[in-house]
């Protein structure tokens, strides 16, 4: 039997385990499968999750926004987590959370943090002074003795992954391999496909929103006698970093170009924006006077987003969680990406069209409307 990072005997006799991660929605779209598979394989273990906020700040003006991070809605709805730490966005709450975690006396703590892993090695050991601590480890350079000291706090390390540009492993396979290293857990490719379980209240919420916009929702049981429904197109030009965003002016150009095509002449369009970008998007898109075009933001709950995506016939998105959630709700997606991270392409190749920026150094804004229209044709 292959030796695992967590000894099988320790897994069997432990009552709980803590995973530490800095999670974006895209990360969790694929890691969710691994957490669920792990909880199913070890039903006697209580699985706890520490969601670390890398934007942690002492600026109180930002706390209201940070504490409403939409991932918290998603993790709270996951039945395989017994506890989730989400109050890590301010220095004081971070210290309180560490003290709370220390009282749990975790026998096993696993850090899945790939950014600044030396800091998370120290955090994991602070939380569990006497438990088994496992984490990521990067190569240490000569001028980083403090990194080496931090890594010595680990009992074992997860092997880092490198992207083979010629044949990149999908990120879902990378995550599955982490859990294989940890416990020998086998998560086959078919079990890595993203999913999202949308509560009925948010499905109903979105249908009411579409009705207000005079846009028809999908028939839950379509048949040949159902009335004709105009196509509904979802466009997401926003990501957390400017390198992955698409200009709003390009969005307006795309909508105008699509309306020139018979297939999209009667289509309705929904343009997505984060709550903090909504007013800016409304000004820019509104200046073009586009018909049947509405701005959308999941400003109340995370599940508004997948519920709206599920109602659409086509999704156009930059490289962010939306393009992965499109696969989760089984709606065709056109993904606008840089060349930098091929491991993050959508997993559902049959329903995904990837358009990459021409050169490796290019940002997503280098993708033209003509490229998108060509992909549609």
MITORMAR-76719 format. One record per residue: residue in three letters; x, y, z of N, C-alpha, C in turn. Coordinates in steps of 0.1 Angstrom, whole numbers, padded with zeros to 4 digits, always signed. Example, Ala and Ser with C-alpha at 12.3 -4.5 7.8 and 13.67 -1.06 7.14 Angstrom:
2
Ala+0132-0057+0078+0123-0045+0078+0132-0033+0078Ser+0128-0022+0071+0137-0011+0071+0129+0000+0079
//
This chain:
377
Unk+0008-0012+0000+0000+0000+0000+0009+0012+0000Unk+0005+0022-0008+0013+0034-0009+0012+0042+0004Unk+0023+0047+0009+0023+0055+0021+0016+0069+0018Unk+0008+0073+0028+0001+0086+0026+0006+0096+0036Unk+0004+0108+0034+0009+0119+0043+0003+0118+0056Unk-0010+0115+0056-0017+0113+0069-0018+0098+0072Unk-0011+0093+0082-0011+0078+0084-0026+0073+0086Unk-0029+0062+0080-0042+0056+0080-0047+0054+0094Unk-0038+0050+0103-0042+0048+0117-0047+0061+0124Unk-0040+0072+0121-0043+0085+0126-0057+0090+0121Unk-0059+0087+0108-0072+0091+0102-0084+0084+0109Unk-0082+0071+0112-0092+0063+0117-0095+0067+0132Unk-0085+0071+0139-0088+0073+0153-0091+0088+0156Unk-0089+0097+0146-0092+0111+0148-0107+0114+0147Unk-0111+0124+0154-0125+0128+0153-0128+0140+0145Unk-0117+0148+0141-0119+0160+0133-0106+0163+0126Unk-0107+0171+0115-0096+0176+0107-0099+0190+0103Unk-0088+0198+0102-0090+0212+0097-0082+0214+0085Unk-0089+0219+0074-0082+0223+0062-0081+0238+0062Unk-0070+0244+0058-0067+0258+0057-0065+0261+0042Unk-0072+0271+0037-0071+0275+0023-0074+0290+0021Unk-0068+0296+0012-0072+0309+0007-0080+0306-0006Unk-0093+0308-0006-0102+0303-0016-0108+0314-0024Unk-0107+0313-0037-0115+0321-0046-0127+0312-0051Unk-0137+0317-0056-0149+0309-0061-0144+0298-0071Unk-0135+0302-0080-0130+0292-0089-0123+0280-0083Unk-0115+0283-0073-0108+0273-0065-0119+0263-0060Unk-0129+0269-0053-0138+0260-0046-0147+0252-0056Unk-0149+0258-0068-0157+0251-0078-0152+0236-0080Unk-0138+0235-0079-0133+0221-0081-0129+0215-0068Unk-0124+0223-0058-0121+0217-0045-0133+0211-0038Unk-0145+0217-0040-0157+0212-0034-0158+0197-0036Unk-0156+0192-0048-0157+0177-0051-0147+0169-0042Unk-0135+0175-0040-0125+0168-0031-0130+0167-0017Unk-0134+0179-0012-0139+0179+0002-0151+0169+0004Unk-0160+0169-0005-0172+0160-0004-0167+0146-0004Unk-0158+0142-0014-0154+0129-0015-0146+0124-0002Unk-0138+0134+0004-0131+0131+0016-0141+0128+0027Unk-0151+0137+0029-0160+0135+0040-0168+0122+0038Unk-0171+0118+0026-0178+0106+0024-0169+0094+0027Unk-0156+0095+0024-0147+0084+0027-0145+0082+0042Unk-0146+0093+0049-0143+0093+0064-0154+0099+0072Unk-0166+0092+0072-0178+0097+0078-0177+0100+0093Unk-0167+0094+0100-0165+0096+0114-0158+0109+0117Unk-0152+0115+0107-0144+0127+0108-0153+0140+0107Unk-0152+0149+0116-0158+0162+0113-0148+0170+0105Unk-0152+0175+0094-0144+0183+0085-0146+0198+0087Unk-0135+0205+0091-0136+0219+0094-0128+0226+0083Unk-0132+0238+0079-0125+0246+0069-0122+0260+0074Unk-0110+0264+0072-0105+0278+0075-0104+0285+0062Unk-0112+0295+0059-0112+0303+0047-0104+0315+0050Unk-0091+0316+0046-0083+0328+0050-0085+0339+0040Unk-0087+0351+0045-0089+0363+0036-0076+0369+0034Unk-0071+0368+0021-0058+0373+0018-0058+0389+0017Unk-0071+0394+0017-0072+0409+0017-0074+0415+0031Unk-0070+0407+0041-0072+0411+0055-0066+0425+0057Unk-0073+0433+0064-0069+0447+0065-0073+0453+0079Unk-0066+0463+0083-0070+0470+0095-0079+0482+0091Unk-0082+0484+0079-0090+0495+0074-0105+0491+0076Unk-0111+0496+0086-0125+0492+0090-0135+0495+0079Unk-0132+0505+0070-0141+0508+0059-0143+0496+0049Unk-0134+0487+0049-0134+0476+0040-0141+0463+0046Unk-0143+0463+0059-0148+0451+0065-0162+0447+0061Unk-0171+0457+0059-0184+0454+0055-0185+0446+0042Unk-0176+0450+0033-0175+0443+0020-0169+0429+0021Unk-0158+0428+0029-0151+0416+0030-0159+0405+0037Unk-0167+0409+0047-0175+0399+0055-0186+0393+0047Unk-0189+0400+0036-0200+0395+0027-0195+0387+0015Unk-0183+0382+0016-0177+0374+0005-0186+0363+0001Unk-0190+0362-0012-0200+0353-0016-0197+0338-0014Unk-0184+0335-0013-0180+0321-0010-0186+0316+0003Unk-0187+0325+0013-0192+0321+0026-0207+0315+0025Unk-0215+0321+0016-0228+0315+0014-0227+0301+0008Unk-0218+0299-0001-0216+0286-0007-0212+0275+0004Unk-0201+0279+0011-0196+0269+0021-0206+0266+0032Unk-0214+0276+0036-0224+0275+0046-0234+0265+0042Unk-0237+0263+0029-0247+0254+0024-0242+0240+0022Unk-0229+0238+0024-0223+0225+0021-0224+0216+0033Unk-0232+0204+0032-0234+0196+0044-0222+0188+0048Unk-0211+0188+0041-0200+0180+0045-0190+0188+0053Unk-0193+0201+0056-0185+0209+0065-0192+0210+0078Unk-0186+0206+0089-0192+0208+0103-0189+0222+0108Unk-0178+0228+0103-0175+0242+0108-0167+0249+0098Unk-0170+0262+0096-0162+0270+0086-0158+0283+0093Unk-0145+0286+0093-0140+0298+0099-0140+0309+0087Unk-0148+0319+0089-0149+0330+0079-0146+0344+0085Unk-0143+0345+0097-0140+0358+0103-0125+0360+0104Unk-0119+0362+0092-0104+0363+0092-0101+0376+0084Unk-0110+0385+0082-0108+0396+0073-0102+0408+0081Unk-0102+0408+0094-0095+0419+0102-0085+0413+0111Unk-0074+0420+0114-0064+0415+0123-0070+0410+0137Unk-0079+0417+0143-0085+0413+0155-0093+0400+0154Unk-0101+0399+0144-0109+0387+0142-0100+0375+0138Unk-0090+0378+0131-0080+0368+0127-0074+0362+0140Unk-0070+0370+0149-0065+0365+0162-0075+0357+0170Unk-0087+0362+0170-0098+0355+0177-0101+0342+0171Unk-0100+0341+0158-0103+0329+0151-0092+0318+0154Unk-0079+0323+0155-0068+0314+0158-0071+0308+0172Unk-0074+0317+0182-0077+0312+0195-0088+0302+0196Unk-0099+0305+0188-0110+0296+0187-0106+0282+0181Unk-0097+0282+0171-0093+0270+0165-0083+0262+0174Unk-0075+0269+0182-0066+0263+0191-0074+0255+0202Unk-0086+0260+0205-0094+0253+0215-0100+0240+0210Unk-0100+0238+0197-0105+0226+0191-0095+0214+0192Unk-0083+0218+0195-0072+0207+0196-0072+0198+0184Unk-0070+0203+0173-0071+0195+0161-0059+0184+0160Unk-0062+0172+0158-0052+0162+0157-0045+0162+0143Unk-0052+0168+0133-0046+0169+0120-0050+0183+0114Unk-0040+0190+0109-0043+0203+0102-0036+0203+0089Unk-0043+0206+0078-0037+0205+0064-0039+0219+0058Unk-0028+0225+0054-0028+0237+0047-0028+0235+0032Unk-0037+0240+0024-0038+0238+0010-0034+0252+0003Unk-0028+0261+0011-0025+0274+0006-0012+0273-0003Unk-0014+0279-0015-0003+0279-0025+0004+0292-0025Unk-0003+0303-0021+0003+0316-0020+0010+0318-0006Unk+0022+0322-0006+0030+0324+0007+0028+0312+0016Unk+0031+0300+0011+0028+0288+0019+0036+0288+0032Unk+0047+0295+0033+0055+0295+0045+0047+0301+0057Unk+0039+0312+0053+0031+0318+0064+0020+0309+0069Unk+0015+0301+0060+0004+0291+0064+0009+0279+0071Unk+0022+0276+0068+0028+0265+0076+0029+0270+0091Unk+0033+0282+0093+0033+0288+0107+0019+0289+0113Unk+0009+0293+0105-0004+0294+0110-0010+0280+0114Unk-0007+0270+0106-0012+0256+0109-0006+0251+0122Unk+0007+0254+0124+0014+0249+0136+0009+0258+0148Unk+0006+0270+0147+0001+0278+0158-0013+0273+0162Unk-0021+0269+0153-0034+0263+0156-0033+0250+0163Unk-0023+0241+0158-0022+0228+0164-0008+0225+0168Unk-0004+0230+0180+0010+0228+0184+0015+0214+0185Unk+0005+0204+0188+0009+0191+0190+0004+0181+0180Unk-0004+0186+0170-0010+0177+0160-0001+0175+0148Unk-0006+0167+0139+0001+0165+0126-0002+0176+0117Unk+0008+0183+0112+0006+0195+0104+0012+0192+0090Unk+0004+0194+0080+0009+0192+0066+0006+0204+0058Unk+0014+0208+0049+0012+0219+0040+0020+0219+0028Unk+0018+0230+0020+0026+0232+0008+0040+0237+0012Unk+0050+0234+0003+0063+0239+0005+0069+0243-0008Unk+0075+0255-0009+0082+0260-0021+0097+0259-0019Unk+0104+0259-0030+0119+0259-0029+0123+0272-0022Unk+0133+0270-0013+0137+0282-0005+0150+0287-0011Unk+0150+0300-0013+0162+0307-0018+0171+0311-0007Unk+0184+0314-0010+0194+0317+0000+0190+0328+0009Unk+0183+0338+0004+0179+0350+0012+0166+0348+0019Unk+0161+0336+0020+0148+0334+0027+0150+0324+0039Unk+0159+0326+0048+0160+0317+0059+0148+0316+0068Unk+0140+0326+0068+0127+0326+0076+0117+0316+0070Unk+0118+0315+0056+0109+0305+0050+0113+0291+0054Unk+0126+0288+0054+0131+0275+0058+0126+0272+0072Unk+0127+0282+0081+0123+0280+0095+0108+0277+0096Unk+0100+0283+0088+0086+0281+0088+0083+0267+0083Unk+0090+0262+0072+0087+0249+0067+0091+0238+0077Unk+0100+0241+0086+0104+0231+0095+0093+0228+0105Unk+0083+0236+0106+0071+0234+0114+0062+0224+0109Unk+0064+0220+0096+0055+0210+0090+0060+0196+0093Unk+0051+0187+0095+0055+0173+0096+0056+0166+0083Unk+0049+0171+0073+0050+0165+0059+0045+0176+0049Unk+0049+0175+0037+0046+0185+0027+0039+0178+0015Unk+0030+0185+0009+0023+0181-0003+0032+0185-0015Unk+0034+0176-0024+0043+0179-0035+0037+0190-0044Unk+0045+0200-0047+0039+0211-0055+0037+0207-0070Unk+0029+0214-0077+0026+0210-0091+0032+0220-0100Unk+0036+0216-0112+0041+0225-0122+0033+0222-0135Unk+0031+0233-0142+0022+0232-0154+0031+0228-0166Unk+0027+0217-0173+0034+0213-0185+0026+0221-0196Unk+0033+0231-0202+0026+0239-0212+0022+0230-0224Unk+0029+0220-0227+0025+0211-0239+0013+0203-0236Unk+0012+0198-0224+0001+0189-0220-0003+0192-0205Unk-0010+0204-0203-0013+0208-0190-0023+0199-0183Unk-0021+0196-0170-0030+0189-0162-0041+0198-0158Unk-0054+0194-0159-0064+0203-0154-0064+0205-0139Unk-0068+0217-0135-0066+0220-0120-0074+0210-0112Unk-0085+0205-0117-0093+0195-0110-0085+0182-0107Unk-0076+0179-0117-0067+0167-0115-0056+0170-0104Unk-0051+0183-0104-0041+0187-0094-0047+0186-0080Unk-0059+0191-0078-0066+0190-0065-0069+0176-0061Unk-0073+0168-0071-0075+0154-0067-0063+0147-0063Unk-0051+0151-0069-0039+0145-0065-0034+0149-0051Unk-0038+0161-0047-0035+0165-0033-0041+0155-0023Unk-0054+0152-0026-0061+0143-0017-0056+0129-0018Unk-0051+0125-0029-0045+0112-0031-0032+0111-0022Unk-0024+0122-0022-0012+0122-0014-0016+0122+0001Unk-0026+0129+0004-0030+0130+0019-0035+0117+0024Unk-0044+0110+0017-0050+0099+0023-0052+0087+0014Unk-0047+0088+0002-0048+0077-0008-0062+0077-0014Unk-0070+0088-0012-0083+0089-0018-0082+0090-0033Unk-0090+0081-0040-0091+0081-0055-0103+0089-0059Unk-0101+0100-0066-0112+0107-0071-0111+0107-0086Unk-0119+0098-0093-0118+0096-0107-0122+0108-0115Unk-0118+0109-0128-0121+0121-0136-0136+0125-0136Unk-0144+0115-0137-0159+0117-0138-0164+0124-0125Unk-0157+0121-0114-0162+0127-0101-0156+0141-0098Unk-0149+0146-0108-0143+0159-0106-0151+0171-0113Unk-0161+0167-0120-0169+0177-0127-0176+0186-0117Unk-0175+0199-0119-0181+0208-0109-0196+0207-0108Unk-0201+0210-0097-0216+0210-0094-0219+0221-0085Unk-0232+0225-0085-0237+0235-0076-0251+0232-0073Unk-0255+0231-0060-0269+0228-0056-0275+0241-0052Unk-0284+0245-0061-0290+0259-0059-0303+0257-0051Unk-0304+0264-0040-0316+0263-0032-0328+0269-0040Unk-0340+0263-0038-0352+0267-0046-0355+0282-0044Unk-0352+0288-0032-0356+0302-0030-0348+0311-0040Unk-0336+0307-0044-0328+0316-0053-0332+0313-0067Unk-0336+0301-0070-0342+0298-0083-0354+0307-0086Unk-0363+0307-0075-0375+0315-0076-0372+0330-0077Unk-0362+0334-0069-0358+0348-0069-0354+0353-0083Unk-0346+0345-0090-0341+0348-0103-0352+0348-0114Unk-0362+0339-0113-0373+0339-0122-0381+0351-0120Unk-0383+0356-0108-0390+0369-0106-0383+0380-0112Unk-0369+0380-0111-0361+0391-0116-0363+0391-0132Unk-0362+0379-0138-0364+0379-0152-0378+0384-0157Unk-0388+0381-0149-0401+0386-0152-0402+0401-0151Unk-0395+0407-0142-0394+0422-0141-0388+0428-0153Unk-0378+0420-0158-0371+0425-0170-0378+0421-0183Unk-0389+0415-0182-0397+0410-0194-0388+0400-0202Unk-0381+0392-0195-0373+0381-0201-0379+0368-0197Unk-0380+0358-0206-0387+0346-0203-0377+0336-0197Unk-0380+0330-0185-0372+0319-0180-0373+0306-0188Unk-0364+0297-0185-0364+0284-0192-0376+0277-0187Unk-0382+0269-0196-0393+0260-0192-0387+0248-0185Unk-0391+0245-0172-0385+0234-0165-0387+0221-0172Unk-0397+0220-0180-0400+0207-0187-0403+0211-0202Unk-0393+0215-0210-0396+0219-0223-0401+0208-0232Unk-0410+0212-0242-0415+0202-0251-0418+0210-0264Unk-0422+0202-0275-0424+0208-0288-0435+0218-0289Unk-0444+0218-0279-0456+0227-0280-0453+0239-0272Unk-0442+0240-0265-0439+0252-0256-0437+0264-0265Unk-0442+0276-0260-0440+0288-0268-0425+0291-0271Unk-0422+0298-0282-0409+0302-0285-0403+0311-0275Unk-0390+0309-0271-0384+0317-0261-0371+0324-0268Unk-0370+0337-0266-0359+0344-0272-0346+0340-0264Unk-0335+0339-0271-0322+0335-0264-0319+0345-0253Unk-0313+0340-0243-0308+0348-0232-0293+0346-0230Unk-0286+0357-0232-0271+0357-0232-0266+0364-0219Unk-0256+0357-0213-0250+0363-0201-0236+0366-0204Unk-0232+0379-0201-0218+0383-0204-0211+0388-0191Unk-0200+0382-0188-0193+0386-0176-0179+0391-0180Unk-0177+0404-0179-0164+0410-0183-0154+0413-0172Unk-0159+0410-0159-0151+0414-0147-0144+0402-0141Unk-0132+0405-0136-0124+0395-0128-0118+0404-0117Unk-0111+0397-0107-0105+0404-0096-0093+0412-0100Unk-0086+0408-0111-0075+0416-0115-0077+0421-0129Unk-0071+0433-0132-0073+0439-0145-0068+0431-0157Unk-0058+0423-0154-0053+0414-0165-0063+0405-0171Unk-0073+0402-0162-0083+0392-0167-0096+0398-0170Unk-0097+0411-0170-0110+0418-0174-0111+0421-0189Unk-0123+0423-0193-0126+0427-0207-0133+0441-0207Unk-0129+0450-0215-0135+0464-0214-0150+0464-0216Unk-0157+0472-0209-0171+0473-0210-0175+0478-0224Unk-0167+0486-0230-0169+0491-0244-0169+0479-0253Unk-0161+0469-0251-0161+0457-0259-0173+0449-0257Unk-0179+0449-0245-0191+0442-0243-0203+0448-0251Unk-0203+0461-0251-0214+0468-0259-0212+0465-0274Unk-0200+0465-0279-0197+0462-0293-0201+0448-0296Unk-0199+0439-0287-0203+0425-0289-0218+0424-0290Unk-0225+0430-0281-0240+0429-0281-0245+0435-0295Unk-0240+0446-0299-0244+0452-0311-0241+0443-0323Unk-0229+0437-0323-0225+0427-0334-0234+0415-0334Unk-0238+0410-0322-0246+0398-0322-0260+0401-0327Unk-0265+0414-0324-0278+0417-0329-0279+0418-0344Unk-0268+0419-0351-0268+0419-0365-0269+0405-0371Unk-0268+0395-0363-0269+0381-0367-0283+0375-0365Unk-0289+0368-0375-0302+0363-0374-0305+0355-0361Unk-0295+0347-0357-0296+0338-0345-0298+0346-0332Unk-0293+0358-0332-0292+0366-0319-0300+0379-0320Unk-0308+0381-0331-0314+0394-0334-0324+0397-0322Unk-0331+0387-0317-0341+0389-0307-0336+0385-0293Unk-0324+0383-0292-0318+0379-0279-0319+0390-0268Unk-0320+0386-0256-0319+0395-0244-0305+0392-0238Unk-0299+0403-0232-0286+0402-0227-0285+0406-0212Unk-0277+0399-0205-0275+0402-0191-0260+0404-0189Unk-0256+0416-0184-0242+0419-0182-0239+0418-0167Unk-0230+0410-0163-0227+0408-0149-0216+0418-0144Unk-0218+0422-0131-0208+0430-0125-0208+0427-0110Unk-0197+0428-0104-0196+0427-0089-0203+0439-0083Unk-0208+0438-0071-0216+0450-0065-0208+0463-0066Unk-0195+0462-0063-0187+0475-0063-0185+0480-0077Unk-0187+0472-0088-0185+0477-0101-0198+0480-0108Unk-0209+0478-0101-0223+0479-0108-0226+0493-0113Unk-0223+0503-0105-0227+0517-0109-0219+0521-0122Unk-0206+0518-0121-0197+0521-0133-0202+0514-0145Unk-0205+0501-0144-0210+0493-0155-0223+0499-0160Unk-0232+0503-0151-0245+0509-0155-0243+0522-0164Unk-0233+0530-0160-0231+0542-0167-0225+0539-0181Unk-0216+0530-0182-0209+0527-0195-0219+0520-0204Unk-0225+0510-0200-0234+0502-0208-0246+0511-0212Unk-0251+0518-0202-0263+0527-0204-0260+0537-0215Unk-0248+0542-0216-0245+0552-0226-0247+0547-0241Unk-0247+0534-0243-0249+0529-0256-0263+0527-0260Unk-0273+0529-0251-0287+0527-0254-0291+0514-0260Unk-0285+0503-0255-0288+0490-0260-0301+0485-0255Unk-0309+0479-0264-0322+0474-0261-0321+0460-0254Unk-0330+0457-0246-0331+0444-0239-0318+0440-0233Unk-0311+0449-0226-0299+0446-0220-0300+0451-0205Unk-0297+0442-0196-0298+0445-0182-0285+0443-0175Unk-0283+0450-0164-0271+0448-0155-0275+0439-0144Unk-0266+0430-0140-0269+0420-0129-0258+0420-0120Unk-0261+0418-0107-0251+0415-0097-0257+0407-0086Unk-0249+0397-0082-0253+0388-0071-0251+0395-0057Unk-0259+0405-0054-0257+0414-0043-0263+0409-0030Unk-0271+0399-0031-0277+0394-0018-0271+0381-0014Unk-0269+0372-0023-0264+0359-0020-0257+0352-0032Unk-0247+0344-0029-0239+0338-0040-0248+0330-0049Unk-0258+0324-0044-0266+0315-0053-0275+0322-0063Unk-0276+0335-0062-0282+0343-0073-0274+0341-0086Unk-0261+0340-0085-0253+0339-0097-0255+0326-0104Unk-0253+0314-0098-0256+0302-0106-0270+0300-0110Unk-0279+0306-0102-0294+0305-0105-0296+0313-0118Unk-0290+0325-0120-0291+0332-0132-0284+0326-0144Unk-0272+0321-0141-0265+0314-0152-0273+0302-0157Unk-0280+0295-0149-0287+0283-0152-0299+0287-0162Unk-0304+0299-0161-0315+0303-0170-0310+0308-0184Unk-0297+0309-0186-0292+0314-0198-0290+0303-0209Unk-0289+0308-0221-0286+0298-0233-0272+0299-0237Unk-0265+0309-0234-0251+0311-0237-0244+0320-0227Unk-0232+0317-0223-0224+0325-0213-0211+0329-0220Unk-0208+0342-0220-0195+0347-0224-0188+0352-0212Unk-0176+0347-0208-0170+0351-0196-0155+0352-0197Unk-0149+0361-0190-0135+0362-0189-0131+0350-0179Unk-0118+0348-0177-0113+0337-0169-0115+0340-0154Unk-0126+0336-0149-0130+0337-0135-0140+0327-0132Unk-0146+0327-0120-0154+0316-0116-0166+0314-0125Unk-0171+0324-0131-0183+0323-0140-0182+0312-0150Unk-0170+0312-0156-0168+0302-0167-0168+0288-0162Unk-0164+0286-0150-0165+0272-0144-0179+0269-0139Unk-0186+0279-0133-0199+0277-0129-0208+0274-0141Unk-0205+0280-0153-0212+0277-0165-0212+0262-0168Unk-0201+0255-0166-0200+0241-0167-0208+0234-0156Unk-0208+0239-0144-0216+0233-0133-0231+0233-0136Unk-0236+0243-0143-0250+0244-0146-0253+0240-0160Unk-0243+0235-0167-0245+0228-0180-0250+0238-0191Unk-0245+0250-0191-0248+0260-0201-0235+0262-0210Unk-0237+0262-0223-0225+0265-0231-0218+0278-0228Unk-0205+0278-0228-0197+0290-0224-0186+0293-0235Unk-0184+0306-0237-0172+0310-0245-0163+0317-0235Unk-0152+0312-0232-0142+0317-0222-0131+0325-0228Unk-0129+0337-0223-0119+0346-0228-0107+0345-0218Unk-0096+0340-0223-0085+0337-0214-0071+0343-0219Unk-0062+0344-0210-0048+0346-0213-0042+0333-0216Unk-0030+0333-0221-0023+0320-0223-0016+0315-0210Unk-0016+0323-0200-0008+0320-0188-0012+0308-0180Unk-0025+0305-0179-0029+0294-0170-0038+0284-0177Unk-0032+0276-0185-0039+0266-0193-0046+0255-0184Unk-0041+0253-0172-0047+0244-0163-0061+0248-0158Unk-0064+0261-0160-0077+0266-0156-0088+0267-0167Unk-0086+0261-0178-0096+0261-0188-0108+0254-0183Unk-0120+0257-0188-0132+0250-0184-0131+0235-0186Unk-0136+0227-0177-0134+0212-0178-0143+0206-0188Unk-0154+0211-0191-0164+0205-0200-0161+0210-0214Unk-0152+0203-0221-0147+0207-0234-0158+0207-0245Unk-0168+0198-0243-0179+0197-0253-0188+0209-0253Unk-0189+0216-0242-0198+0228-0240-0190+0241-0238Unk-0177+0240-0240-0168+0252-0238-0160+0255-0250Unk-0160+0268-0253-0151+0273-0264-0141+0283-0258Unk-0128+0280-0258-0118+0289-0252-0112+0298-0263Unk-0112+0311-0260-0105+0320-0269-0093+0326-0261Unk-0081+0324-0265-0070+0329-0258-0064+0342-0265Unk-0059+0351-0256-0052+0363-0261-0040+0359-0271Unk-0037+0366-0281-0028+0362-0291-0014+0359-0286Unk-0008+0367-0276+0005+0364-0272+0005+0361-0257Unk+0016+0355-0252+0016+0350-0238+0016+0362-0229Unk+0021+0373-0232+0022+0385-0223+0009+0393-0223Unk+0000+0390-0233-0012+0398-0235-0022+0396-0223Unk-0030+0407-0220-0041+0406-0211-0053+0401-0219Unk-0064+0398-0211-0076+0394-0218-0082+0404-0227Unk-0080+0417-0224-0085+0428-0232-0080+0427-0247Unk-0069+0419-0249-0064+0417-0263-0073+0409-0271Unk-0083+0402-0265-0092+0394-0273-0102+0403-0279Unk-0104+0402-0292-0113+0411-0300-0127+0406-0301Unk-0136+0415-0304-0150+0412-0306-0151+0402-0318Unk-0142+0405-0328-0142+0396-0340-0139+0382-0337Unk-0130+0380-0328-0126+0366-0323-0139+0359-0317Unk-0146+0367-0309-0157+0361-0302-0168+0358-0312Unk-0171+0367-0322-0181+0364-0332-0177+0352-0341Unk-0164+0351-0344-0160+0340-0352-0162+0327-0344Unk-0160+0327-0331-0162+0315-0323-0177+0311-0323Unk-0186+0321-0323-0200+0318-0323-0205+0312-0337Unk-0198+0317-0347-0202+0312-0360-0198+0297-0362
//
